[in-house]
Amino acid sequence: MRLGRHRAALSPQQRRARALRRGMLAGTTVVAVVAAAVVVVFGGGAALCATREPVLVSVAAAVDVAPAVMEAAGRFNETKATAGGRCVLVQVTEQPPATVLRTLIGDRVGVLRDRPDGWVADSSAWIRLARNQGAGALPGGETVVATSPLVFATRSSLAERFAVGKTEMNWRMVFPATVRGRLAPTENEPDVVRVPDPSLAGAGIATVAAARDVVGTGPDADKALTAFVRWAQAGSAPDYRSMLAAVDDRTFWERPVVIVPEQSVWTHNRAPSDDPVVALHPREGTIELDYPYVVTATDPDVAEASEAFAGWLGGAEGQEIVRRAGFRSGDGTQGPISPGPELPSTTPRVRPSVSPEDIDEALRAWSRLAPPTNILVLTDTSKHMAQKLKGGATTKAGVALEAARIGLQLFPESTRMGLWEFAHRVGGLQDYRERVGLGPINEPESGQVVRRGELNRLTATMRAHPERDSSLYDSILRGFRKVGAEYREEMNNSLLVITAGKDDGRGIKMPALVERLRDEWDPDRPVQIIVIAFGDGVDREGLTAITEATNGSLHVAQQPEEIIDVFLAALARRLCRPTCKQGA
């Protein structure tokens, strides 16, 4: 995909002149010079601009809608519309919404060379976010130029398989199977439902809102949403094109489904296929993406011209163009022209419970949960972890490590992770042993095996030592200092302790540990201690004091199936931070 694609109705002379003022533009026009006046002609048609320099309007459009807006700009330029007594020429650039947002709010990194004069985003959420973050010159009353409902898209052959298995697409499929009460999807379900990255695409933002709406609110809902974010991060894609291309790739996932706007399925199917992609509606109702045009120009004449183009896009001719490109009309009442058999013939039912405010809150939740993690996992392999859980045949260590292996799937490639085990003298003269050094999870510490692979291997092979005492308190202090020494400003920095919750008193005592943690904890470089303890005899009071010293949390599991649940509860604390209540 090439970002920054241009189409402009400008002559070479005009392009060179504007390059000196606002940066280089590309164009495909024919020039005629008559009586010292520059006249721009489209394909030999009537003159568009004469005698005076035109009002040039640059419009940034989201990737999927940009081709339609480009075509509309060419048609609009032929109308010889005027602003301030000068004719108007519109130039359209394909730009991701996040890049335009950063430009409008005044960021210095990852921005456009010039501020656009108009913006067509793929969701009104971007416009609200820009206003909330201080973007100036964004008047109200933006024009919705197109709409497209979110659909679950998959290959036609897979859609038939799901239908035979009586599997309806539904929003709970965006959650990992563990949230739905099993370790893996059934053969009649998708083995993965990929969503667009909410930090880059409006469909991703809307999917987060739908996920939040499905699970509701409260501690259990927060845990489910946390699992969704972790799962989505691991399989998200930057744009709709690459997501749909992945549906055709049969080398990894067997039953892939992606959530995309309906229009992107229409575009994907322009290329002939023996097994085309089909769009399916979720049974609970969907969310409709809108494509708003907002005037961003600060110059009055340019703002007037930009507003004129917005109005033209919302008119009959502009709406015909977007509908021919696979979109629904701006008011949603008219479907695509020539939709094809792969798009549903019925009008989708929209989820009425998802409001713009819900979408904004979902985006804030994602922003809290999504930042990458710098995490050291401290695993208890002492004699206390060699005991069997009540009513079970598996040791506490076996259950904990199996849960850790499942939990690894929830961490995206941006994670930094390490693994230590601790028990008395497990490391020779030390009471801890570094098994995987803290570092990028998708890179090897040494050799050829990346950390994720090594972590998977260790969680399957590590065992508790029935004869060794626990060095819990000493190991917590060393682990806390290790994460602090390798602190990452852009990440959530955590020490995750998986333990039976007992210390056998060979090293530092609990009151002294709490005092040192309080002295060393830096609110400007916070390292959270999260303890997951399970089984009988957990020292709740002592462990709570330890975690409270770092604004962390204690989670206790009594049964094997609870370990993933408490793990997600620990991560879900990001949703309330920094106002979390202790124990929340």
N, C-alpha and C positions, 0 to 999 in steps of 0.2 A: 504494500500500500504506500502511495506517495502522498504525504501531507503537503498542504500549501499549494494545491493545484489551482490555477487561475483561468479565468476567462474574462476578457474585457473588450468592450467595443471602443477601442482607442486606436488612433493612428500612431505610426512610429514616431512622428514629430511630437505628438502629445505625450507619448510614453517617455521620450527622452526628457521632455520638460518636467514632467511630474517626478521622474526619477531623481532629479536634483532637489525636489521639495520633500517628497514623502517616501522615496524608495522605489525600486524597480517594479514595473508592472509588465505583465505579458499580454499580448493581444493578437487578434486576427482580423484586421480591418483593411480596407482599401482606401487609399488617399487620393484626393483630387485637390489641386490648388487652383483657385479661381480668384483673380483680381486681388491677390495678396491675402485672401482669407483662407483659413484652413477649413476644409469641409470633409467630414467623415462620412463615408458611404458604406453601407452593408450590402455587399454583393451586387453593387450597381444600382441599388434602390435609391429612394429619395434621400436628399441631404438630411442628416440628423442634426448637425450643429453648424452654425455659420456666424461669421462676423465677431462673435464674442467667445471668450474661453468658456467651456461648459462647466457646470457644477459636477465634480467627480465624487461619486459615492462608493466607498469600499464597504462591502458586506462580507462578514465572516459567517459561514454556514456549516452546521454539523455535517459530518462525513456522509451520512446516508441521504440527507435531503439536499446536499449541495448540487448534484447534477440537475435536479429539477429547478432549483433557484437560479442556476447558471442559464438554463434555457429561458426561464422567465425574464432574466435580466436582458437577454438579447432581444426578446420581443418587446419589453418595456422601452428599451432604448429607441426602437423604431417608432414609438408613439410621439417622439419629440416633446415629451413632458417638460415643463419649465419650473424653475424655482428662482425667485428674486430676479425675474426677467431674463434668466439664462437657461439654456436647455440642460437637461440632466442626463448624465451617462453613469450607469451602474456597473461596477466590476465586482465579481464574486470570488471569494477564496475559500477553499475547503479547509476548515480548521476544527480540531477537537474542542468541545466546549470548555474543558479545563484550561486550555491554553488561553482562550479568550477571557475567561474569568480572571486568571492571574494578571492579564494585561489591564483589565478594567479596574482592578483593585489596587494597582500600583506595585505589584511584585516586580522584582528585578531579574529573576531567573525563570527560564522557560516561558518567555513572553513573546508576543509579536513585535516586529520592528515598529509598526505604527498602530495606533489605536484605530479600530474599525469605526465606521459611521453607522453601521447597522449590524445586528446579530440575530441569526436564526439558530437557536439552541435546539436540542432534542428533548427538552423538558423545561417546563416553567420553574422547576426546582432550581435550575442554574441561575435564573434571573433573580429569584428570591434570595438565593445564597449570595449573589453579587451585591445586592442591595444591603443585606445584613452585614457584609464585610466592608462596607464603605464605598462602594463604587458610585461615582458621581455621574450626573447627566443621564440618568436612566429614568425617563418619564414613565408614568403609569399608562395603562390602557394599551398594552402591546397587542399586536394582531396575531392570532393563531392561524397560521397559513396551512397547516396540515395536521392530521392525527393518524395514529396507527396503534391498534391494540397490541398488547404483549401476547405472544403465543408460545406454546411449547412445540418446538420444531424437531423433527426427526425424519429419517428415511421412510419412504412409503412402505417398504417391506417390514420395517420395525413397527410402524403404526398398525399394520394389519396383524402383526404378532401380538401387540398389546391389546387390540380389539378382541382377538380370539381368547386371550387370557382374561378378558373383562377388566382390564386395567385402564382406568380413566386417569388422564393427566390431572394432577392436583398440586396445590402449593406446598403440601407437606413433603413432596418429593425433593424440594430444594435442601432439605435437612439430611445429614448423614443418617445411615440406617440405625445407628445406635440411639438416636433420638426417637426413632419409631419402634424401639424395643427389640431390635435384632442386630446382629453383627454385620450382616451383609444383605443387600436387596435380594428378593426372590427372582427366579428366572422370568417371571412375568412382569417385572418392573424394570425401569431404566437402571443400568449400573452406575450411571452418573448423570446428573442434571447440572449443566454448566451455566453460569450466569455471567453477564458482562461485568467488568470491573466498575463498581459504583463511583469510583473516583474519576472515571473517564467517560462513562456512558449513562444516559438517562434511563435506559432499560434496567441497568444495574441498580440505580437508586430506587426505581419503582419496585423491583423485586425484593429489596430489603424491606420496603414498606409492606408489601404483601406478606412476607414472612413474619414480620412483627404483628400484623393484623391477625394472622392465622393462630399464632400461639398466645396472643393476648398479653397481659401484664402480670407481674409478680415474679418471685424468685425462680419458679420453674420455667416461666417464659423467658427470663433473662438467660438461663442456662441453655435453653434451646436456641435462642438467637445467637448466643456465643458460639455454639456448635455450628450453626449455619455460616457465620462469618468466617470461622476457621476453614470450614469445608469449601466455601465459595472462593476464598483466597487461594487455596491450593489448586483450583481449577478454573479460575476466572480468565477471561481473555480481554484484550484491549479494545476490540471492535467487533461489530457484527459479522463482517466479512470472514475474519479468521475463525470465528465460532462456527459458522455454517460450513466452512471448508473442513473443519474438524469432524463434522458429522459424516462426511464422505470418507474420512480416513479410518480404515478398519484395522489398523495395526495395533491399537492399544485398547480402547473401550469397545465392548461388544454391542452394548445397547445404549448408545449416547442420545441424550436429549439436550437441547439448548433452549434458553429463553431469550427471545429476540423480538423486535417489532415485526408485525405482520409484513410490512413493506420489504424488509430485508429478505424474507423468503421469496417474495415476488421477484426481487432483483437476482437472487441466487439462481432461480430457475430459468432465467433468460438463457443460460447455457444448457443445451440438451443433455438429458441423463436417462439411463435405463431405470434408475431408482431415485426419482426426484424427491426433494425434501417437501414435506407437507406440514401445514400449520394446524395445530390442535388447540382448542380452547380449554382452559382449566375448568373443572366442574363447579368450583366455588365462585366463578366470575373472575374477570381480569381487570387490569388497569390500563387505561388508554394513555399513550404518550401523546402529548401535544408538542407542536413545533412553533414556538412563539417568535415573532419578529419584534425586537425592541430597538428603538432608535438610540444609538450611543454617541452620535455626533455632538460636539460642543459648539461648532460654528452654526449660527442661526440658519443661513442659507442651505448649508449641507444637511442640517437636521430637517428642514422643510422638504428637501429632495429625498432624503431617506424615508421620511414619513409617506411621501407620495408613492414610492416604490412599495412600501408595506401595504398601502391601500390597494394598489394594483394587484398585488399577490392575493389579497383577500377577495378580489373581484372575480367575475365569471371566467375571464380568460386565464387568469393566474390559477384559479382552482381547477380548471380543466387540465392544465399542465401537471399539477401535483397529482391529480387522480390518474392521469395517464402514466405516471411514474410509480404507480402501485400504492399510493397513499389514499387515505380517506379524506374527505373534505375537512376544512378547518372546523366546521361546526359538528362534524361527525355524522351528518345525516346522509351523506352519499358515499358509497363505497368506491373502490378502485375501478377504473375503466379497464375492461378485459382482465379480470383477476386471475383467470385460469383455474383448473380443477384442484390445484394444491392448496388454495385458500378456502377457508370455510365459507359456505354460501349463506349461513345464518349470521345475523348481527350478534356480536359478542355481548354477553351480559357483564356489565361493569360492577365491580365491588363498590357498593355505595358507602361502605364503612371506612374506606381509605380516602381521607381528605388531604388537601395540600399541607395542612399542619402535620398530619401523620407522616407524610412523605418527608417533610423537613426534619421531624424528630428521628425518623429512621436513618436519615443521612447523618445526623449528629451521633446516633448510636454506632453506626459503622465507623465514623471517624474516631470514636473512642476505642473500639475493639480492634480496628484494622492495623494500627501501627505495629511494625515488626517487633519481635521479642528477642531479648538477650537473656537467656535463661540457663541456669545451671541446675540440673536435676541431681539431688542428693538422695541416694537409695540406701535404706537400712538393710544390711545383710547379716545382722547379729542373730543371736539365738532366739530372740523374741519373734523374729520374722520366720524362723524355722517351724514355729508352732502352726498347727492347723486352725483354720477358722472354725468357729462353732457350727456344727452341722455340715461341715464340708470335708472333702478328702484332699484338698489342696492347701499347701502352706500359705501363710500370709504373703511371703515373698513371691510365690508363684502367681498368686492373684494380682498382686501389685504390679509385677513386671508385665503380665499379660495386658493389664489395663494400660500401662505405659506404652506398650507396643501399639495398641489401638489409638491412644491419644496422640502418638506421633503423626498420624494421618491428618490431624487437625492443624498442623503447623505448616505454613507456606514456605516456599524456597527462600524467602527473605530472612528467615529465622537464624539466629546464632544460638547454638545449644552445646552443652557439654554434660557429661555424666560422671559422677563420683559414686562409689559405694563406701559405706562406713561400718566398721565393727572394730573391736579391740585388736590392734596389731595386724589388721588386714593388709596394710601396706608395708609390711616388714616392721620397721620401728615406728611407723605412723599408724594412726587409728583411722585413716581414710586412704583411699586409693583412686587416683584419677584413671578412669577407663577410657573416656573420650574428652580431649581438651576442648574448652569453650571456643567455638568458632563457627563459621558459616556452615549451615546444615547440608548445603548442596556441594560442599567442597571436601576433599579428603584431608584428614589431619596429616597423614603420611601415606605413602603407597598409592594404590589405585581406588580404594573403596571410600566413597564419600561418607561423611559423618552419619547421614540418615541410614545408610546401609549398615554401618557398624553398630549404630544404636539398635536397629532392628535385630541384629545378630545377638547382641549382648542381652537384650531383654528376653530373648528366647533361651539363653544358655546360662545366665547368672543364677547362682543358688545361694541360699542363706547358709551360715556356718553355725551348726547347733552348739558348738563349744565356745563361741566367742561372745563376750559381753558387748553391750552397746556403748558407743562413744558419741551419743546424740548431741550433747551440748557443745563439746569441742568441735565437732564436725560442722555444726551450724555456724559457729563463729568463723571458722576458716572459709567455709563456703560463702558466707556473707562478704567477707573481705575480698575474696576472689572476684565476685561479681562487681564489687565496688572498684577494684583495680582495673577491670576491663569494662567500665561503664561506657554506654553508648547514648549520647544525647538524643538521638533520633528514635530511640527504642524504649520499650517498657523493659525495665531491668528487674529480674526476679530470681530468687532462690526458691526452688520448689523442693520440699522435703517430703519424701514418702517413707513413713516410719510406723512402727508399732507404738511409738510414743513413750518409750521408756529410756532412761539413762541409768547406767549402773554405777555411777559415782566415781569413776577413776580419774576424771579430769575436772574442768571448771564446773562450779555449782550453778544451779539455775539463777539465783539472785544476782550473782556476779555476771553471768552472761547477759541478763536483762540490762544491767547497769552499763555494760560495755556497748551493747547495741544502741542504747539511748544516747550515749556519748558520741558514738561514731556515725549514727544515722544523719545524713545530710539532706535537708528538705530540698536543696537545689540540685542534688544528684541522688534522688531517692532509689533505694533498692528495697523491694518488698520481699518479705519472707512469707511464703505460703506453705502451710503444713497440711498434708493429707495423712491422717492417722486412722487406723482401723483395728478392730478387735476389742477385746475387753481390757480394762486396766489402763486406758489412756489417761495420762496426767493432763486433763483439760485445763486446769487452773494454770499450771506452769507453762504449757504450750500457748495458751491465750496471752499470757504476759509477754512471751517472746515475740509473737506475731504483732501484738499491739505496739510494741516498741518501734516497729518499722511500717506502721499503717498497713500491715498485712492481714492475714486471716487464717483461722483454723477450721478445718473441715474434717468431720469424723464419719467414717463409714463402718457399718456393722456387718454388711453382707457383701459378697464378691461383686454383685451387679451394681453396687452403689459407687464403686471407685471412679468410674467415668463420670457419674453424676456429680460427685463432689469436685472432681477435677474441673468440670465446666463451671461449677458454681464459683470456684476460685478465680477463673479467668473472667467471669461475668462481673466481678467487682469493678472492672473498668467502667461499667455503665453508670455507677454512682459516684466514682471517685471525682473530686476529693472529698465528697460529703458522705462517704459510706459510714454507716454505723458499724461498730465493732461486732463481729460475728455475722455481718451481712454478707 
